[in-house]
Amino acid sequence: MADGLDLRPRTAHAAAMVFPWQRRNVPPELAERVPPGQVLTEKFPVLQFGRVPDYGDLSGWDFRVWGAVVEPFSLKWAEFRSLP
């Protein structure tokens, strides 16, 4: 453990989360590229588990970049959304 973080690999646990029928349709040429615990999909993937909170009014929201940077800065929601 470094700084309280558990950095041990968890591939065995991640692989156990994939049902066998999910990996059955992976073409052989792609099989080695699909990481343990992940499956191929042609539809938009769901990247969260559970409910997505409603933040309502985002006028007070900001994104701060600080710490090991040359010059810290902050972006409001509209500025953040306008990034390429």
OpenMM code with the backbone's topology and positions (N, CA, C; nanometers):
from openmm import Vec3, app, unit

residues = "MET ALA ASP GLY LEU ASP LEU ARG PRO ARG THR ALA HIS ALA ALA ALA MET VAL PHE PRO TRP GLN ARG ARG ASN VAL PRO PRO GLU LEU ALA GLU ARG VAL PRO PRO GLY GLN VAL LEU THR GLU LYS PHE PRO VAL LEU GLN PHE GLY ARG VAL PRO ASP TYR GLY ASP LEU SER GLY TRP ASP PHE ARG VAL TRP GLY ALA VAL VAL GLU PRO PHE SER LEU LYS TRP ALA GLU PHE ARG SER LEU PRO".split()
positions = [
    Vec3(0.0825, -0.1191, 0.0000),
    Vec3(0.0000, 0.0000, 0.0000),
    Vec3(0.0863, 0.1246, 0.0000),
    Vec3(0.0530, 0.2180, -0.0889),
    Vec3(0.1249, 0.3440, -0.0975),
    Vec3(0.0281, 0.4574, -0.0678),
    Vec3(0.0585, 0.5363, 0.0328),
    Vec3(-0.0267, 0.6486, 0.0700),
    Vec3(-0.1707, 0.6053, 0.0966),
    Vec3(-0.1905, 0.4854, 0.1524),
    Vec3(-0.3242, 0.4385, 0.1836),
    Vec3(-0.3992, 0.3802, 0.0652),
    Vec3(-0.3358, 0.3710, -0.0521),
    Vec3(-0.4014, 0.3144, -0.1697),
    Vec3(-0.3619, 0.1688, -0.1852),
    Vec3(-0.4595, 0.0852, -0.2110),
    Vec3(-0.4337, -0.0557, -0.2348),
    Vec3(-0.4075, -0.0737, -0.3839),
    Vec3(-0.2822, -0.0995, -0.4210),
    Vec3(-0.2434, -0.1061, -0.5613),
    Vec3(-0.2304, -0.2490, -0.6139),
    Vec3(-0.2806, -0.3459, -0.5375),
    Vec3(-0.2712, -0.4845, -0.5834),
    Vec3(-0.3595, -0.5056, -0.7057),
    Vec3(-0.3149, -0.5869, -0.8015),
    Vec3(-0.3970, -0.6125, -0.9202),
    Vec3(-0.5262, -0.6845, -0.8834),
    Vec3(-0.6320, -0.6532, -0.9518),
    Vec3(-0.7625, -0.7130, -0.9241),
    Vec3(-0.8200, -0.7835, -1.0467),
    Vec3(-0.7344, -0.8318, -1.1332),
    Vec3(-0.7823, -0.8920, -1.2581),
    Vec3(-0.8697, -1.0139, -1.2327),
    Vec3(-0.8396, -1.0925, -1.1325),
    Vec3(-0.9208, -1.2115, -1.1064),
    Vec3(-1.0626, -1.1711, -1.0685),
    Vec3(-1.0765, -1.0655, -0.9877),
    Vec3(-1.2092, -1.0200, -0.9472),
    Vec3(-1.2835, -0.9591, -1.0658),
    Vec3(-1.2144, -0.8805, -1.1472),
    Vec3(-1.2783, -0.8159, -1.2620),
    Vec3(-1.3246, -0.9202, -1.3633),
    Vec3(-1.2426, -1.0197, -1.3881),
    Vec3(-1.2788, -1.1225, -1.4855),
    Vec3(-1.3992, -1.2017, -1.4379),
    Vec3(-1.4153, -1.2160, -1.3079),
    Vec3(-1.5276, -1.2918, -1.2539),
    Vec3(-1.6602, -1.2204, -1.2772),
    Vec3(-1.6577, -1.0905, -1.3073),
    Vec3(-1.7794, -1.0143, -1.3265),
    Vec3(-1.8375, -1.0293, -1.4671),
    Vec3(-1.7647, -1.0874, -1.5597),
    Vec3(-1.8126, -1.1041, -1.6966),
    Vec3(-1.8759, -1.2416, -1.7084),
    Vec3(-1.9993, -1.2444, -1.7569),
    Vec3(-2.0667, -1.3721, -1.7764),
    Vec3(-2.0100, -1.4401, -1.9008),
    Vec3(-2.0000, -1.5711, -1.9007),
    Vec3(-1.9390, -1.6419, -2.0142),
    Vec3(-2.0012, -1.6076, -2.1487),
    Vec3(-2.1334, -1.5904, -2.1552),
    Vec3(-2.1977, -1.5620, -2.2836),
    Vec3(-2.1627, -1.4230, -2.3366),
    Vec3(-2.1108, -1.3347, -2.2525),
    Vec3(-2.0722, -1.2017, -2.2987),
    Vec3(-1.9424, -1.2047, -2.3793),
    Vec3(-1.8568, -1.3000, -2.3560),
    Vec3(-1.7285, -1.3076, -2.4264),
    Vec3(-1.7365, -1.4026, -2.5459),
    Vec3(-1.8459, -1.4724, -2.5619),
    Vec3(-1.8598, -1.5728, -2.6658),
    Vec3(-1.8547, -1.5133, -2.8062),
    Vec3(-1.9053, -1.3914, -2.8247),
    Vec3(-1.9141, -1.3320, -2.9574),
    Vec3(-1.7963, -1.2408, -2.9926),
    Vec3(-1.6890, -1.2482, -2.9185),
    Vec3(-1.5712, -1.1660, -2.9475),
    Vec3(-1.4925, -1.2323, -3.0603),
    Vec3(-1.4716, -1.1613, -3.1727),
    Vec3(-1.3929, -1.2198, -3.2821),
    Vec3(-1.2518, -1.2552, -3.2343),
    Vec3(-1.1966, -1.3667, -3.2808),
    Vec3(-1.0644, -1.4108, -3.2349),
    Vec3(-0.9560, -1.3037, -3.2491),
    Vec3(-0.9623, -1.2236, -3.3568),
    Vec3(-0.8590, -1.1218, -3.3771),
    Vec3(-0.8677, -1.0085, -3.2747),
    Vec3(-0.9809, -0.9969, -3.2026),
    Vec3(-0.9962, -0.8928, -3.1006),
    Vec3(-0.9907, -0.9468, -2.9581),
    Vec3(-0.9961, -1.0773, -2.9428),
    Vec3(-1.0065, -1.1386, -2.8100),
    Vec3(-0.8957, -1.0948, -2.7148),
    Vec3(-0.7735, -1.0831, -2.7633),
    Vec3(-0.6625, -1.0449, -2.6752),
    Vec3(-0.6652, -0.8972, -2.6401),
    Vec3(-0.7398, -0.8158, -2.7145),
    Vec3(-0.7447, -0.6714, -2.6904),
    Vec3(-0.8539, -0.6313, -2.5923),
    Vec3(-0.9489, -0.7210, -2.5643),
    Vec3(-1.0569, -0.6899, -2.4717),
    Vec3(-1.0082, -0.7211, -2.3311),
    Vec3(-0.9939, -0.6183, -2.2451),
    Vec3(-0.9422, -0.6392, -2.1099),
    Vec3(-1.0346, -0.7267, -2.0260),
    Vec3(-0.9808, -0.7909, -1.9227),
    Vec3(-1.0639, -0.8706, -1.8320),
    Vec3(-1.1728, -0.7821, -1.7708),
    Vec3(-1.2926, -0.8356, -1.7624),
    Vec3(-1.4025, -0.7607, -1.7030),
    Vec3(-1.4748, -0.6700, -1.8004),
    Vec3(-1.4322, -0.6660, -1.9276),
    Vec3(-1.4972, -0.5813, -2.0266),
    Vec3(-1.5462, -0.6661, -2.1428),
    Vec3(-1.6466, -0.6122, -2.2122),
    Vec3(-1.7042, -0.6824, -2.3272),
    Vec3(-1.7178, -0.5853, -2.4429),
    Vec3(-1.7251, -0.6394, -2.5659),
    Vec3(-1.7501, -0.5563, -2.6832),
    Vec3(-1.8980, -0.5210, -2.6883),
    Vec3(-1.9279, -0.4011, -2.7336),
    Vec3(-2.0667, -0.3603, -2.7507),
    Vec3(-2.0776, -0.2702, -2.8723),
    Vec3(-2.1892, -0.2778, -2.9415),
    Vec3(-2.2143, -0.1897, -3.0557),
    Vec3(-2.3058, -0.0756, -3.0162),
    Vec3(-2.3610, -0.0815, -2.8965),
    Vec3(-2.4455, 0.0270, -2.8494),
    Vec3(-2.3657, 0.1140, -2.7539),
    Vec3(-2.4161, 0.2292, -2.7223),
    Vec3(-2.3453, 0.3211, -2.6341),
    Vec3(-2.3297, 0.2572, -2.4970),
    Vec3(-2.2081, 0.2503, -2.4440),
    Vec3(-2.1879, 0.1827, -2.3156),
    Vec3(-2.2401, 0.2650, -2.1981),
    Vec3(-2.2875, 0.1967, -2.0966),
    Vec3(-2.3298, 0.2607, -1.9723),
    Vec3(-2.2074, 0.2673, -1.8829),
    Vec3(-2.1690, 0.3870, -1.8415),
    Vec3(-2.0444, 0.4053, -1.7664),
    Vec3(-2.0658, 0.4296, -1.6175),
    Vec3(-2.1885, 0.4103, -1.5697),
    Vec3(-2.2126, 0.4249, -1.4269),
    Vec3(-2.2968, 0.3079, -1.3798),
    Vec3(-2.2966, 0.2882, -1.2502),
    Vec3(-2.3796, 0.1852, -1.1899),
    Vec3(-2.4687, 0.2540, -1.0892),
    Vec3(-2.5957, 0.2391, -1.1022),
    Vec3(-2.6887, 0.3014, -1.0091),
    Vec3(-2.7446, 0.4308, -1.0642),
    Vec3(-2.8051, 0.5078, -0.9750),
    Vec3(-2.8703, 0.6318, -1.0143),
    Vec3(-2.7689, 0.7407, -1.0471),
    Vec3(-2.8033, 0.8269, -1.1401),
    Vec3(-2.7221, 0.9428, -1.1746),
    Vec3(-2.7877, 1.0624, -1.1060),
    Vec3(-2.7142, 1.1303, -1.0184),
    Vec3(-2.7761, 1.2412, -0.9449),
    Vec3(-2.8143, 1.3575, -1.0359),
    Vec3(-2.9207, 1.4280, -0.9997),
    Vec3(-2.9632, 1.5479, -1.0716),
    Vec3(-2.9014, 1.6668, -0.9992),
    Vec3(-2.8165, 1.7414, -1.0679),
    Vec3(-2.7473, 1.8536, -1.0050),
    Vec3(-2.8242, 1.9840, -1.0173),
    Vec3(-2.9323, 1.9836, -1.0964),
    Vec3(-3.0156, 2.1031, -1.1068),
    Vec3(-2.9394, 2.2234, -1.1588),
    Vec3(-2.9313, 2.3264, -1.0781),
    Vec3(-2.8669, 2.4528, -1.1156),
    Vec3(-2.7146, 2.4394, -1.1076),
    Vec3(-2.6482, 2.4543, -1.2202),
    Vec3(-2.5024, 2.4411, -1.2247),
    Vec3(-2.4317, 2.5766, -1.2286),
    Vec3(-2.5030, 2.6842, -1.1968),
    Vec3(-2.4410, 2.8171, -1.2039),
    Vec3(-2.3276, 2.8332, -1.1023),
    Vec3(-2.3288, 2.7563, -0.9957),
    Vec3(-2.2222, 2.7652, -0.8958),
    Vec3(-2.1137, 2.6599, -0.9131),
    Vec3(-2.1267, 2.5762, -1.0149),
    Vec3(-2.0314, 2.4685, -1.0387),
    Vec3(-1.9016, 2.5241, -1.0944),
    Vec3(-1.7889, 2.4678, -1.0526),
    Vec3(-1.6615, 2.5053, -1.1132),
    Vec3(-1.5682, 2.3851, -1.1167),
    Vec3(-1.4747, 2.3903, -1.2085),
    Vec3(-1.3739, 2.2864, -1.2266),
    Vec3(-1.2398, 2.3525, -1.2005),
    Vec3(-1.1735, 2.3102, -1.0930),
    Vec3(-1.0459, 2.3721, -1.0562),
    Vec3(-0.9292, 2.2830, -1.0944),
    Vec3(-0.8271, 2.3443, -1.1515),
    Vec3(-0.7014, 2.2764, -1.1811),
    Vec3(-0.5972, 2.3438, -1.0925),
    Vec3(-0.5408, 2.2683, -0.9987),
    Vec3(-0.4475, 2.3250, -0.9029),
    Vec3(-0.3523, 2.2139, -0.8581),
    Vec3(-0.2561, 2.2489, -0.7798),
    Vec3(-0.1582, 2.1511, -0.7324),
    Vec3(-0.0297, 2.1616, -0.8122),
    Vec3(0.0124, 2.0521, -0.8728),
    Vec3(0.1394, 2.0474, -0.9459),
    Vec3(0.1207, 2.1000, -1.0886),
    Vec3(0.0754, 2.2243, -1.1001),
    Vec3(0.0591, 2.2901, -1.2298),
    Vec3(0.1325, 2.4229, -1.2262),
    Vec3(0.1688, 2.4741, -1.3412),
    Vec3(0.2404, 2.6011, -1.3481),
    Vec3(0.1522, 2.7150, -1.2974),
    Vec3(0.0275, 2.7173, -1.3451),
    Vec3(-0.0641, 2.8241, -1.3039),
    Vec3(-0.2027, 2.7663, -1.2780),
    Vec3(-0.2483, 2.7618, -1.1521),
    Vec3(-0.3823, 2.7107, -1.1220),
    Vec3(-0.4894, 2.7959, -1.1913),
    Vec3(-0.6003, 2.7311, -1.2286),
    Vec3(-0.7119, 2.8047, -1.2885),
    Vec3(-0.8427, 2.7339, -1.2580),
    Vec3(-0.9514, 2.8033, -1.2858),
    Vec3(-1.0845, 2.7508, -1.2605),
    Vec3(-1.1736, 2.7819, -1.3797),
    Vec3(-1.2647, 2.6895, -1.4120),
    Vec3(-1.3593, 2.7085, -1.5222),
    Vec3(-1.5013, 2.6955, -1.4681),
    Vec3(-1.5908, 2.7819, -1.5119),
    Vec3(-1.7331, 2.7690, -1.4812),
    Vec3(-1.7925, 2.6643, -1.5755),
    Vec3(-1.9157, 2.6222, -1.5505),
    Vec3(-1.9790, 2.5168, -1.6286),
    Vec3(-1.9824, 2.5502, -1.7776),
    Vec3(-2.0232, 2.6699, -1.8132),
    Vec3(-2.0315, 2.7091, -1.9546),
    Vec3(-1.8934, 2.7055, -2.0210),
    Vec3(-1.7903, 2.7497, -1.9497),
    Vec3(-1.6539, 2.7469, -2.0039),
    Vec3(-1.6071, 2.6029, -2.0235),
    Vec3(-1.6387, 2.5185, -1.9265),
    Vec3(-1.6004, 2.3779, -1.9329),
    Vec3(-1.6685, 2.3095, -2.0518),
    Vec3(-1.7971, 2.3364, -2.0712),
    Vec3(-1.8732, 2.2765, -2.1812),
    Vec3(-1.8266, 2.3249, -2.3185),
    Vec3(-1.7651, 2.4424, -2.3243),
    Vec3(-1.7213, 2.4954, -2.4531),
    Vec3(-1.5833, 2.4440, -2.4942),
    Vec3(-1.5186, 2.3654, -2.4082),
    Vec3(-1.3880, 2.3088, -2.4438),
    Vec3(-1.4036, 2.2119, -2.5606),
    Vec3(-1.3020, 2.2040, -2.6469),
    Vec3(-1.3121, 2.1105, -2.7606),
    Vec3(-1.3082, 1.9654, -2.7163),
] * unit.nanometer
topology = app.Topology()
chain = topology.addChain("A")
for resn in residues:
    res = topology.addResidue(resn, chain)
    for name in ("N", "CA", "C"):
        topology.addAtom(name, app.Element.getBySymbol(name[0]), res)
